[in-house]
Amino acid sequence: MKKVLIFAPTAPTSGITQYILNMLSVLDTENVKYDILSFKNHRLKAWAEANGTEYFEFDISPYKNPKGYKAFLKNVFSKGYDVVHFHLSSISDLRIFKFAKKGGAKRIIVHSHNSFTDVPSKLRRIVFGNLHKLLRVFANRYSDYKCACSQVAADWMFGKSKGKNAIIMNNAVDISKFAYNENHRDDLRESLGITTKYVIGHAGRFSVQKNQNFLLDAFKVLSEKRDDCTLLLIGNGELTNSVKQHARDLNLEDKVVFVDFQEDIYRYYSVMDLFVMPSLFEGLPITLVESQSNGLSSLVSDTVTKNSDLTGLVEFMSLGDGAEKWAERINSKLENGKRVDRSEEISRNGFSLQGQAKVVSDLYFK
């Protein structure tokens, strides 16, 4: 039996976790054993336990216990993996690649999922961003294959000269699952207590990157002009409490519905009439593929790669235009938010889950 180690130091509610679970749902698990190395990620751990594979959890600090950290990684990487697949947003430790190589991995894949480092502190973002740029030479040196969710993510992980040769691995979804469903719309609106005509939606980790406070500012402007809209924010993260406080500061408690991360997120897109994503930076967000699979029109920041528009349903706008201009554009798009089935276009652009599974499989073993 072939053995693959998935290295994913990421939060349970991140897009990276969802991408991995999407792939694992359609990859060959009869002839391939997929072990997982991650932080405290209950979703990946649950998958490993359900499928009889090993889940290794980072619980040793490389700074407080460097010897224990080294011994832990050496043990994990020494288990005879045919493939080690690194899913990363940035690099802060070059040793992970060395351990994989010394452990005998036959094939090392470094896969970029972002275009910057997402930490709350501006100073730490600068520090970690510069550290990443120093260490990405090792991603180039040790990888047998360089992969990324978009070209901008490839350039970030490997540098522009090396990144241009990366394999673009699309953040595919099960298109049929995310199709618009009138029953989901009615049932969830009732259970969430939403009675307004329009719902402006957003799904994502509550973090600096996703910029939810800007969306709240724009919605505040919109709500002063019309009272038939609800803002639905789905997700959680390190900034959940501060985002909720910002909603209270803007006196929006009665107009904003917060919903924790949902395993059945596909149902919630049908509740929405417009999807809004004012991210500061992105690779290629899987939520934007999901929203388009639902036929939703989307308004997103122009920091998001233009390749994310698979259907013509995505409009890009500069954050520099400010909250008032965003509110005006949201207002105009609500009146033209009719659902259009674009599943064929998404599949044709290579974002169907089944098609991408073959690409991943071939990369592992062909």
C-alpha positions in Angstrom: 0.0 0.0 0.0 1.2 3.5 -0.9 1.7 6.0 2.0 1.1 9.7 1.9 1.8 12.2 4.7 -0.3 15.3 4.6 1.4 18.2 6.5 -1.2 20.8 7.3 -0.4 23.2 10.2 -3.8 25.0 9.8 -6.9 25.8 11.7 -9.9 23.4 11.6 -12.1 26.1 9.9 -9.5 27.2 7.3 -9.9 26.9 3.6 -6.8 24.7 3.6 -8.6 22.2 5.9 -11.6 22.2 3.7 -9.5 21.7 0.5 -7.8 18.7 2.1 -11.1 17.1 3.2 -12.6 17.8 -0.2 -9.7 15.9 -1.8 -9.8 13.1 0.6 -13.5 12.5 0.0 -12.7 11.5 -3.6 -9.1 10.2 -3.6 -8.3 6.4 -3.5 -8.3 5.4 0.1 -8.4 1.6 -0.6 -4.8 1.4 -2.0 -3.3 4.6 -0.4 -2.9 5.4 3.3 -3.1 9.1 4.1 -1.6 10.1 7.5 -1.9 13.6 8.7 0.4 15.9 10.7 -1.3 19.1 12.0 -1.9 21.4 14.9 -5.0 20.9 17.0 -7.3 20.2 14.1 -10.3 18.2 15.2 -11.7 17.9 11.7 -8.6 16.3 10.2 -8.2 14.2 13.3 -11.7 12.9 13.0 -11.1 12.0 9.3 -8.0 10.1 10.2 -9.7 8.2 13.0 -12.7 7.3 10.8 -10.4 6.0 8.1 -7.9 4.1 10.2 -4.9 6.3 9.5 -2.5 8.0 11.8 -3.0 11.6 13.0 0.1 13.3 14.4 -0.5 16.4 16.5 2.0 19.2 17.0 2.0 19.8 20.7 5.7 20.6 21.2 7.1 24.1 20.9 10.3 24.3 18.8 11.4 27.2 21.0 10.6 25.9 24.5 11.6 22.3 23.7 13.8 22.2 20.6 15.1 18.7 21.3 11.6 17.3 21.8 10.4 19.1 18.7 13.3 17.6 16.6 12.7 14.1 17.9 9.0 14.3 17.2 9.4 15.4 13.6 12.2 12.9 13.0 9.9 10.1 14.2 7.0 11.2 12.0 8.9 11.6 8.8 10.8 8.3 9.3 7.8 6.1 8.6 8.6 5.4 5.0 6.3 7.8 3.1 6.1 7.7 -0.7 4.8 11.3 -0.7 4.9 14.1 1.8 2.5 16.9 0.8 3.2 20.2 2.5 0.1 22.5 2.6 1.4 25.9 3.6 0.6 29.6 3.7 4.1 30.6 4.6 7.4 29.1 5.8 8.8 29.7 9.3 10.9 26.6 9.8 13.2 25.1 7.1 13.8 21.9 9.2 10.5 20.4 8.1 11.8 19.9 4.6 15.1 18.5 5.8 13.3 16.0 8.0 11.1 14.9 5.2 14.1 14.4 2.9 16.2 12.6 5.5 13.2 10.4 6.4 13.2 9.0 2.9 10.2 10.6 1.3 10.3 9.6 -2.4 8.4 12.7 -3.4 8.0 16.1 -1.7 5.3 18.5 -2.7 5.2 22.0 -1.4 1.7 23.5 -2.0 1.0 27.2 -1.5 -2.4 28.3 -0.3 -2.0 32.0 0.3 -0.3 35.2 -0.8 0.9 36.6 2.6 1.2 35.6 6.2 -2.0 36.0 8.3 -1.3 36.9 11.9 -3.2 39.6 13.9 -0.2 41.8 14.8 1.1 44.1 12.0 4.6 43.9 13.4 4.5 40.1 13.4 3.1 40.1 9.8 6.2 42.1 8.7 8.6 39.9 10.7 7.1 36.6 9.5 6.7 37.9 6.0 10.4 38.7 5.8 11.3 35.4 7.4 9.3 33.6 4.8 11.1 35.3 2.0 14.4 34.2 3.5 13.3 30.6 3.9 11.5 30.0 0.7 14.8 29.1 -0.9 14.4 25.8 1.0 10.9 25.2 -0.4 12.5 25.5 -3.9 15.5 23.3 -3.0 13.7 20.4 -1.4 10.4 20.2 -3.4 10.1 17.7 -6.2 6.9 19.5 -7.2 5.9 23.1 -6.6 2.1 23.7 -6.4 -0.2 26.6 -5.6 -3.9 27.5 -5.7 -3.1 30.5 -7.9 -0.2 32.2 -9.6 -0.1 34.9 -6.9 0.2 32.2 -4.2 2.9 30.5 -6.2 4.9 33.8 -6.5 4.6 34.3 -2.7 5.7 30.8 -1.8 8.5 30.3 -4.3 9.4 33.8 -5.6 8.4 35.1 -9.1 11.2 33.4 -11.0 10.5 30.0 -9.5 6.8 30.4 -9.0 6.1 30.7 -12.7 6.9 27.0 -13.0 4.5 25.9 -10.2 1.6 23.6 -11.0 -1.7 25.4 -10.3 -3.9 23.1 -8.2 -7.5 24.4 -8.3 -9.5 24.7 -5.0 -12.2 22.4 -6.3 -15.6 21.7 -4.7 -18.5 19.3 -5.1 -20.5 21.5 -7.5 -23.7 19.6 -7.1 -23.7 19.9 -3.3 -23.4 23.7 -3.5 -26.2 24.2 -6.1 -28.9 26.7 -5.1 -31.7 25.1 -3.1 -34.9 26.9 -2.3 -35.7 24.6 0.6 -32.4 25.4 2.3 -33.1 29.0 1.8 -36.5 28.9 3.4 -35.6 26.5 6.3 -32.5 28.4 7.3 -34.0 31.8 7.1 -36.7 30.6 9.4 -34.3 29.0 11.9 -32.0 32.0 11.9 -34.9 34.4 12.4 -34.2 36.3 9.2 -37.2 38.2 7.9 -35.6 40.8 5.7 -35.9 40.7 1.9 -32.1 40.6 1.3 -29.2 38.8 3.0 -25.7 39.9 2.4 -23.4 37.0 3.2 -19.8 36.3 4.1 -18.0 33.1 5.1 -14.5 32.9 6.3 -12.2 32.7 9.3 -12.4 35.7 11.5 -8.9 37.1 10.9 -7.0 40.1 9.8 -6.9 38.7 6.3 -10.7 38.4 5.8 -11.2 42.0 6.9 -14.8 41.6 8.4 -14.7 44.9 10.1 -14.5 46.7 6.8 -17.6 44.8 5.7 -19.4 45.9 8.9 -18.5 49.5 8.1 -19.9 49.2 4.6 -23.1 47.5 5.9 -23.5 50.3 8.5 -23.7 52.8 5.7 -26.1 50.6 3.7 -28.4 50.0 6.7 -28.7 53.8 7.2 -30.2 54.0 3.7 -32.5 50.9 3.7 -33.9 48.5 6.4 -34.6 45.4 4.3 -31.1 43.8 4.6 -29.4 41.4 7.0 -25.7 40.8 7.2 -24.9 37.1 7.7 -21.3 36.4 8.9 -20.3 32.7 9.0 -17.1 31.4 10.7 -14.9 31.8 13.7 -11.3 32.6 14.5 -9.0 34.6 16.6 -10.8 37.9 15.9 -14.4 36.7 16.5 -14.9 38.6 19.7 -13.4 41.9 18.3 -15.6 41.6 15.2 -18.7 41.1 17.3 -17.7 44.1 19.4 -17.3 46.2 16.3 -20.9 45.3 15.3 -22.0 46.4 18.8 -20.1 49.6 18.5 -21.9 50.3 15.2 -25.3 49.5 16.8 -25.8 46.7 14.3 -26.7 43.9 16.8 -30.2 43.5 15.4 -29.1 43.5 11.8 -26.1 41.2 11.8 -26.4 37.4 12.3 -23.3 35.6 13.4 -23.1 31.9 12.7 -20.3 29.7 13.9 -18.4 27.6 11.3 -20.7 25.0 9.7 -19.8 21.6 8.3 -22.8 21.9 6.0 -21.8 25.4 4.8 -23.2 24.5 1.3 -26.7 25.0 2.7 -26.0 28.6 3.9 -25.1 30.0 0.5 -28.7 29.5 -0.6 -29.8 31.9 2.2 -27.7 34.7 0.7 -28.5 37.2 -2.1 -25.0 38.5 -2.5 -21.6 37.3 -1.3 -19.1 39.9 -0.2 -15.4 39.3 0.5 -13.2 42.4 1.3 -10.0 40.4 2.0 -6.7 42.1 2.4 -5.0 39.3 0.5 -5.8 35.8 -0.8 -4.5 32.9 -2.7 -7.7 31.7 -4.4 -10.4 31.4 -1.8 -12.4 28.2 -1.8 -15.4 30.1 -0.5 -15.5 32.1 -3.7 -15.7 28.8 -5.7 -18.5 27.7 -3.4 -20.5 30.9 -3.8 -20.3 30.7 -7.6 -21.4 27.1 -7.5 -24.5 28.4 -5.8 -25.1 30.9 -8.5 -24.4 33.9 -6.2 -23.2 37.2 -7.4 -20.1 38.3 -5.5 -18.4 41.6 -4.7 -14.7 41.0 -3.7 -11.6 43.2 -3.1 -9.2 43.6 -6.0 -6.5 41.9 -3.9 -8.2 38.6 -4.8 -6.8 37.1 -8.0 -8.9 37.8 -11.1 -8.6 34.0 -11.9 -11.1 33.4 -9.2 -13.9 34.7 -11.4 -14.9 31.4 -13.1 -18.4 32.5 -14.1 -18.7 36.2 -14.7 -20.5 36.5 -11.3 -17.6 38.1 -9.5 -17.0 41.8 -9.4 -13.7 43.3 -8.1 -13.5 46.5 -6.1 -10.6 48.4 -4.4 -10.7 48.6 -0.7 -9.3 52.1 -1.2 -12.7 53.2 -2.5 -13.8 53.1 1.1 -16.9 51.8 3.0 -19.3 54.3 1.5 -18.5 53.3 -2.1 -18.7 49.6 -1.2 -22.1 50.2 0.4 -23.3 51.9 -2.9 -22.1 49.0 -5.0 -23.7 46.4 -2.7 -26.9 48.3 -2.9 -26.9 48.3 -6.7 -26.0 44.6 -6.9 -28.8 43.5 -4.6 -31.4 44.5 -7.1 -29.8 42.3 -9.8 -29.0 39.2 -7.7 -30.9 36.6 -9.7 -29.5 33.1 -9.5 -27.9 31.7 -12.6 -26.7 28.1 -12.9 -23.0 28.3 -13.8 -22.0 24.7 -12.8 -20.9 23.8 -16.4 -18.5 26.8 -16.5 -17.0 25.9 -13.1 -16.4 22.3 -14.2 -15.0 23.5 -17.6 -12.5 25.7 -15.7 -11.2 22.7 -13.8 -12.9 23.3 -10.4 -14.9 20.1 -10.2 -13.8 17.9 -7.3 -13.7 14.7 -9.4 -11.5 16.3 -12.1 -9.0 17.7 -9.5 -8.8 14.4 -7.7 -7.2 12.8 -10.8 -4.7 15.7 -11.0 -3.7 15.2 -7.4 -3.4 11.4 -7.8 -1.3 11.7 -10.9 1.0 14.1 -9.1 1.4 11.6 -6.3 2.2 8.5 -8.2 2.4 8.9 -12.0 
